[in-house]
Every structure is written in C-alpha cells, then in structure tokens.
Amino acid sequence: MKAMDPREKTKREIAWVVLIICPIIALLPPRRLSSFTMSLLFGHAFAANYLWTGVWPFLTPPAVKQTSLPTEPDLPTERAREFHRQHQLLKEAKLRQQREGAESASDLR
C-alpha cells in the first residue's frame, strides 16, 4: 500500500468524522429546517463527495495550482499545432509589451 501524504490523511480523517457526525447533530432535538441544519447537511454531502471523488483539488487557490501549460501539447493535427504556436507567440508578445509599459511607467516616476 502506498504511503499517504500527512495532509491527505488528515483531510480523509476529517471527511470521515464530518460524514458521521453531521447527520447525527442534524437529527438531535430540536429538529427544524434552519440554516444550521442546511449547513450540516451540506457538510455531510461535501464529505461524502470528497470521499467518493476527491473534490479538494478543485478548491485549492489558483496561486497553488500549476498555471503553466505544457510547451507542446498533444494536438491532433499540424494545423492545431501551428495555431497553438501562433497563440503562444502572441501571448508572449503581449506580456513583453506589458512589461515594457510597466518599466517605462516606473522610469517616468
């Protein structure tokens, strides 16, 4: 069996606790449909979804995720690869212009 990352192990343990405890708390008296009960049911559903599919990777902040795309993706046709190259060149040119504009604005100060 593969060793689990301590963070992942903790997330799974918390998900199991939430999966079991939330419905129990929701069924305790007084039973009424309030925002507290709905949040407990949402927590239960969220924990079940995490244990079933693993939803946590979708909730990581964008700064943590890898934002760069592969340099040469597997594209089906030569036309698609050429379009991708042109798009990358345009994106790089736009970034270069923005950097030059920022440098010239800082020079004026």
Backbone as a chain_set.jsonl record, in Angstrom:
{"seq": "MKAMDPREKTKREIAWVVLIICPIIALLPPRRLSSFTMSLLFGHAFAANYLWTGVWPFLTPPAVKQTSLPTEPDLPTERAREFHRQHQLLKEAKLRQQREGAESASDLR", "coords": {"N": [[0.83, -1.184, 0.0], [0.511, 2.227, -0.794], [2.208, 4.931, 0.766], [0.551, 7.568, 2.415], [0.284, 11.085, 2.007], [0.692, 13.234, 4.798], [-1.083, 15.43, 5.018], [-3.151, 14.742, 3.246], [-4.042, 12.44, 4.484], [-5.022, 13.507, 6.882], [-7.086, 15.129, 5.86], [-8.784, 13.154, 4.823], [-9.469, 11.808, 7.182], [-10.829, 13.833, 8.576], [-12.942, 14.191, 6.812], [-14.262, 11.74, 7.105], [-15.076, 11.937, 9.786], [-16.788, 14.184, 9.656], [-18.676, 13.172, 7.887], [-19.932, 11.272, 9.455], [-20.675, 12.589, 11.876], [-22.17, 14.973, 11.24], [-24.878, 14.265, 10.233], [-25.845, 13.095, 12.575], [-25.846, 15.22, 14.45], [-27.65, 16.877, 13.137], [-30.008, 15.469, 13.425], [-30.569, 15.608, 16.112], [-32.688, 16.809, 18.794], [-33.737, 20.261, 19.051], [-35.566, 19.467, 16.19], [-35.505, 21.147, 13.306], [-35.854, 22.871, 10.22], [-33.375, 24.773, 9.445], [-30.879, 27.292, 8.762], [-28.604, 26.355, 9.994], [-29.061, 23.582, 10.11], [-29.148, 23.073, 7.377], [-26.509, 23.718, 6.703], [-25.172, 21.679, 8.052], [-26.122, 19.469, 6.631], [-25.111, 20.091, 4.134], [-22.367, 19.941, 4.713], [-22.189, 17.213, 5.258], [-22.851, 16.135, 2.733], [-20.755, 17.219, 1.238], [-18.515, 16.017, 2.43], [-19.061, 13.356, 1.82], [-18.904, 13.475, -0.964], [-16.21, 14.174, -1.244], [-14.936, 11.905, -0.216], [-15.81, 10.09, -2.065], [-15.102, 11.073, -4.676], [-13.043, 12.954, -4.401], [-12.854, 16.03, -3.993], [-11.282, 18.101, -3.089], [-8.916, 18.964, -4.596], [-10.048, 20.752, -6.43], [-10.594, 22.945, -4.953], [-8.313, 24.231, -4.223], [-6.338, 27.175, -3.945], [-5.795, 29.386, -6.77], [-3.136, 30.289, -6.918], [-1.661, 28.246, -5.881], [-2.012, 26.155, -7.593], [-0.589, 24.679, -10.554], [0.083, 26.854, -13.075], [1.172, 27.007, -15.572], [1.084, 25.849, -18.893], [1.762, 22.846, -20.743], [4.57, 22.954, -22.988], [4.478, 21.868, -25.588], [1.656, 20.633, -26.352], [-0.191, 17.572, -26.86], [-1.482, 17.677, -29.789], [-3.961, 17.068, -32.272], [-3.67, 17.636, -35.06], [-1.531, 19.086, -37.598], [-2.272, 21.664, -38.22], [-3.581, 22.493, -35.889], [-1.415, 22.432, -34.111], [0.166, 24.471, -35.25], [-1.536, 26.669, -34.925], [-1.54, 26.755, -32.138], [1.168, 27.392, -31.654], [1.264, 29.985, -32.813], [-0.541, 31.289, -31.151], [0.816, 31.134, -28.687], [3.054, 32.732, -29.307], [1.812, 35.229, -29.701], [0.797, 35.649, -27.139], [3.16, 35.806, -25.629], [4.275, 38.107, -26.809], [2.401, 40.017, -26.034], [2.734, 39.949, -23.241], [5.366, 40.839, -23.109], [5.056, 43.477, -24.072], [3.474, 44.525, -22.025], [5.249, 44.372, -19.869], [7.268, 46.1, -20.761], [5.811, 48.45, -20.874], [5.233, 48.786, -18.169], [7.81, 49.1, -17.168], [8.589, 51.476, -18.454], [6.75, 53.216, -17.338], [7.554, 53.183, -14.702], [10.034, 54.344, -15.0], [9.372, 56.97, -15.563], [8.634, 58.031, -13.16]], "CA": [[0.0, 0.0, 0.0], [1.281, 3.451, -0.936], [2.145, 5.833, 1.92], [-0.255, 8.747, 2.137], [0.751, 12.37, 2.483], [0.013, 13.528, 6.071], [-2.219, 16.345, 4.806], [-4.236, 13.974, 2.636], [-4.563, 11.547, 5.511], [-5.821, 14.332, 7.787], [-8.31, 15.508, 5.148], [-9.662, 11.982, 4.762], [-9.989, 11.556, 8.523], [-11.828, 14.871, 8.849], [-14.114, 13.895, 5.987], [-14.995, 10.635, 7.735], [-15.731, 12.454, 11.003], [-17.903, 15.036, 9.227], [-19.669, 12.296, 7.278], [-20.671, 10.574, 10.512], [-21.178, 13.48, 12.93], [-23.144, 15.965, 10.765], [-26.272, 13.806, 10.282], [-26.236, 12.859, 13.968], [-26.169, 16.528, 15.033], [-28.849, 17.389, 12.471], [-31.185, 14.739, 13.907], [-30.798, 15.88, 17.527], [-33.748, 17.797, 19.021], [-34.995, 20.399, 18.318], [-35.426, 19.248, 14.747], [-36.157, 22.152, 12.465], [-35.098, 23.143, 8.999], [-32.798, 26.11, 9.538], [-29.611, 27.415, 8.034], [-27.65, 25.48, 10.679], [-29.322, 22.221, 9.639], [-28.729, 23.004, 5.974], [-25.043, 23.683, 6.645], [-24.774, 20.33, 8.444], [-26.402, 18.562, 5.51], [-24.134, 20.411, 3.092], [-21.097, 19.368, 5.15], [-22.3, 15.774, 5.073], [-22.773, 15.879, 1.29], [-19.416, 17.582, 0.795], [-17.602, 14.971, 2.898], [-19.331, 12.154, 1.021], [-18.361, 13.73, -2.294], [-14.75, 14.115, -1.151], [-14.519, 10.513, -0.066], [-16.158, 9.355, -3.278], [-14.372, 11.53, -5.864], [-11.9, 13.797, -4.075], [-13.151, 17.363, -4.503], [-10.346, 19.092, -2.558], [-8.041, 19.614, -5.574], [-10.73, 21.831, -7.121], [-10.734, 24.074, -4.05], [-7.034, 24.844, -3.916], [-6.242, 28.505, -4.54], [-5.111, 29.402, -8.068], [-1.7, 30.51, -6.775], [-1.041, 26.973, -5.539], [-2.084, 25.288, -8.768], [0.369, 24.947, -11.604], [-0.63, 27.636, -14.078], [1.78, 26.932, -16.894], [0.661, 24.746, -19.738], [2.899, 22.204, -21.395], [5.028, 23.729, -24.135], [3.965, 21.233, -26.797], [0.618, 19.66, -26.019], [-0.509, 16.592, -27.898], [-2.575, 18.174, -30.616], [-4.221, 16.041, -33.286], [-3.283, 17.952, -36.433], [-0.478, 20.085, -37.78], [-2.929, 22.977, -38.181], [-3.803, 22.815, -34.477], [-0.107, 22.744, -33.533], [0.562, 25.786, -35.763], [-2.38, 27.647, -34.239], [-1.047, 26.834, -30.767], [2.427, 28.146, -31.691], [0.948, 31.394, -33.051], [-1.177, 31.8, -29.942], [1.871, 31.307, -27.693], [3.851, 33.894, -29.694], [1.024, 36.429, -29.412], [0.723, 35.816, -25.689], [4.471, 36.274, -25.195], [4.437, 39.485, -27.262], [1.562, 40.852, -25.183], [3.396, 40.042, -21.941], [6.543, 41.682, -23.289], [4.588, 44.858, -24.155], [3.03, 44.943, -20.699], [6.44, 44.581, -19.051], [7.923, 47.322, -21.238], [4.965, 49.566, -20.446], [5.407, 48.95, -16.722], [9.158, 49.628, -16.958], [8.633, 52.878, -18.877], [5.976, 53.981, -16.367], [8.382, 53.33, -13.483], [11.116, 55.271, -15.346], [8.858, 58.325, -15.559], [8.466, 58.482, -11.772]], "C": [[0.878, 1.253, 0.0], [1.112, 4.339, 0.291], [1.417, 7.108, 1.525], [0.415, 9.992, 2.711], [0.002, 12.701, 3.783], [-1.188, 14.469, 5.92], [-3.417, 15.606, 4.228], [-4.873, 13.04, 3.652], [-5.46, 12.318, 6.475], [-7.129, 14.745, 7.128], [-9.295, 14.348, 5.094], [-10.273, 11.686, 6.131], [-11.064, 12.574, 8.895], [-13.097, 14.604, 8.057], [-14.933, 12.761, 6.59], [-15.739, 11.1, 8.987], [-16.945, 13.292, 10.629], [-19.024, 14.188, 8.636], [-20.527, 11.603, 8.335], [-21.35, 11.532, 11.475], [-22.282, 14.419, 12.443], [-24.583, 15.447, 10.764], [-26.756, 13.55, 11.71], [-26.642, 14.166, 14.63], [-27.455, 17.065, 14.425], [-30.11, 16.704, 12.985], [-31.459, 14.935, 15.396], [-31.917, 16.905, 17.695], [-33.133, 19.159, 19.316], [-34.751, 20.26, 16.818], [-36.211, 20.309, 14.008], [-35.241, 22.432, 11.273], [-34.616, 24.587, 9.045], [-31.5, 26.142, 8.748], [-28.542, 26.536, 8.671], [-27.815, 24.036, 10.193], [-28.872, 22.063, 8.193], [-27.207, 22.96, 5.857], [-24.513, 22.32, 7.075], [-24.996, 19.337, 7.307], [-25.435, 18.809, 4.35], [-22.773, 19.827, 3.447], [-21.067, 17.863, 4.956], [-22.146, 15.416, 3.584], [-21.371, 16.156, 0.754], [-18.407, 16.51, 1.195], [-17.801, 13.689, 2.093], [-18.758, 12.306, -0.38], [-16.837, 13.643, -2.282], [-14.273, 12.668, -1.057], [-14.799, 9.708, -1.327], [-15.278, 9.766, -4.458], [-13.122, 12.339, -5.555], [-12.071, 15.19, -4.64], [-12.124, 18.4, -4.044], [-9.422, 19.695, -3.604], [-8.703, 20.773, -6.315], [-10.854, 23.074, -6.249], [-9.405, 24.711, -3.69], [-6.947, 26.201, -4.597], [-5.469, 28.47, -5.851], [-3.605, 29.58, -7.953], [-0.968, 29.202, -6.482], [-1.007, 26.052, -6.742], [-0.987, 25.646, -9.765], [-0.368, 25.654, -12.739], [-0.038, 27.514, -15.469], [1.306, 25.685, -17.629], [1.886, 24.07, -20.328], [3.288, 22.963, -22.66], [4.496, 23.16, -25.443], [2.904, 20.205, -26.415], [0.398, 18.685, -27.175], [-1.734, 17.071, -28.656], [-2.732, 17.253, -31.815], [-3.7, 16.353, -34.681], [-2.176, 18.987, -36.459], [-1.065, 21.496, -37.706], [-3.163, 23.417, -36.733], [-2.486, 23.165, -33.797], [0.376, 24.118, -33.977], [-0.245, 26.894, -35.084], [-1.903, 27.846, -32.803], [0.249, 27.634, -30.707], [2.17, 29.645, -31.879], [0.33, 32.029, -31.806], [-0.134, 32.055, -28.846], [2.724, 32.537, -28.017], [3.112, 35.195, -29.408], [0.963, 36.701, -27.916], [2.045, 36.352, -25.134], [4.704, 37.721, -25.595], [3.615, 40.429, -26.387], [2.184, 41.025, -23.798], [4.616, 40.949, -22.013], [6.146, 43.158, -23.33], [4.147, 45.37, -22.793], [4.222, 45.221, -19.787], [7.151, 45.869, -19.448], [7.132, 48.552, -20.817], [5.117, 49.837, -18.957], [6.781, 49.532, -16.421], [9.218, 51.095, -17.34], [7.828, 53.744, -17.904], [6.786, 54.176, -15.09], [9.561, 54.258, -13.747], [10.651, 56.718, -15.267], [8.708, 58.881, -14.137], [9.68, 59.057, -11.246]], "O": [[1.874, 1.318, 0.72], [0.002, 4.487, 0.802], [1.634, 7.657, 0.444], [1.036, 9.944, 3.773], [-1.205, 12.471, 3.864], [-2.191, 14.316, 6.617], [-4.553, 15.809, 4.658], [-6.092, 12.87, 3.677], [-6.533, 11.841, 6.843], [-8.177, 14.715, 7.772], [-10.495, 14.535, 5.295], [-11.454, 11.352, 6.229], [-12.093, 12.212, 9.466], [-14.202, 14.771, 8.572], [-16.163, 12.814, 6.586], [-16.883, 10.711, 9.221], [-18.015, 13.132, 11.216], [-20.2, 14.468, 8.868], [-21.718, 11.378, 8.122], [-22.499, 11.305, 11.855], [-23.248, 14.644, 13.172], [-25.459, 16.151, 11.266], [-27.929, 13.759, 12.021], [-27.672, 14.223, 15.302], [-28.272, 17.651, 15.135], [-31.181, 17.31, 12.977], [-32.484, 14.47, 15.894], [-32.087, 17.777, 16.843], [-32.014, 19.176, 19.828], [-33.835, 20.868, 16.264], [-37.439, 20.356, 14.083], [-34.025, 22.248, 11.334], [-35.363, 25.511, 8.721], [-31.086, 25.148, 8.151], [-27.667, 26.024, 7.973], [-26.832, 23.355, 9.901], [-28.286, 21.045, 7.825], [-26.671, 22.248, 5.008], [-23.515, 21.847, 6.531], [-24.158, 18.471, 7.054], [-24.998, 17.877, 3.676], [-22.092, 19.276, 2.581], [-20.054, 17.3, 4.542], [-21.399, 14.504, 3.232], [-20.863, 15.412, -0.085], [-17.546, 16.135, 0.399], [-16.835, 13.019, 1.729], [-18.188, 11.359, -0.923], [-16.24, 13.097, -3.21], [-13.328, 12.265, -1.736], [-14.092, 8.743, -1.617], [-14.76, 8.904, -5.168], [-12.218, 12.399, -6.388], [-11.484, 15.506, -5.675], [-12.112, 19.505, -4.586], [-9.149, 20.892, -3.51], [-8.015, 21.682, -6.781], [-11.184, 24.148, -6.751], [-9.383, 25.662, -2.909], [-7.435, 26.36, -5.716], [-4.589, 27.628, -6.032], [-2.863, 29.08, -8.798], [0.214, 29.067, -6.799], [-0.08, 25.258, -6.895], [-0.518, 26.783, -9.805], [-1.326, 25.118, -13.295], [-0.686, 27.881, -16.449], [1.153, 24.613, -17.043], [2.951, 24.684, -20.4], [2.433, 23.547, -23.326], [4.1, 23.924, -26.324], [3.221, 19.039, -26.181], [0.764, 18.96, -28.317], [-2.87, 16.892, -28.217], [-1.747, 16.716, -32.32], [-3.325, 15.44, -35.416], [-1.919, 19.673, -35.47], [-0.426, 22.412, -37.188], [-2.965, 24.585, -36.398], [-2.437, 24.094, -32.99], [0.939, 24.861, -33.173], [0.303, 27.932, -34.714], [-1.866, 28.972, -32.308], [0.422, 28.463, -29.814], [2.774, 30.475, -31.199], [0.644, 33.167, -31.456], [-0.195, 33.073, -28.156], [3.079, 33.299, -27.119], [3.711, 36.157, -28.928], [1.067, 37.848, -27.48], [2.055, 37.238, -24.279], [5.267, 38.491, -24.818], [4.077, 41.516, -26.038], [2.164, 42.123, -23.242], [4.875, 41.73, -21.097], [6.8, 43.998, -22.712], [4.416, 46.519, -22.443], [4.213, 46.186, -19.024], [7.585, 46.638, -18.59], [7.71, 49.574, -20.447], [5.127, 50.993, -18.532], [6.918, 50.364, -15.524], [9.833, 51.889, -16.628], [8.191, 54.896, -17.67], [6.706, 55.233, -14.464], [10.05, 54.901, -12.818], [11.442, 57.603, -14.941], [8.66, 60.098, -13.955], [9.711, 59.486, -10.093]]}, "num_chains": 1, "name": "protein.A"}
